[in-house]
Amino acid sequence: MVELLRTNDLVLISFIEALLAGAGIECFVADQYMSAVEGSLGFLPRRILVADGETTRARQVLRDAGLEEELKRDEREARRRPAFQRG
């Protein structure tokens, strides 16, 4: 599985799940239960993962829905993460 993006925005996560499901792309939201452990402080973002072969199509679905900035923002943040934290 490949990380599509990471965010703490629960509404955005639900929207992306619905978009991907509508396009027939299965996704997995990783770390969604970590908020209980971290106390909902927001320092452990949830990650949206898709199958390796669906990455390009999933990114296009999000771009078509006007979420290109979310993808770009996450890509910029990924470059700042230490190598061991990159997807």
Secondary structure, 3 states (H helix, E strand, C coil): CEEEEEECCHHHHHHHHHHHHHCCCCEEEECCCHHHHHCCCCCCCEEEEECHHHHHHHHHHHHHCCCHHHHHHHHHHHHHCCHHHCC
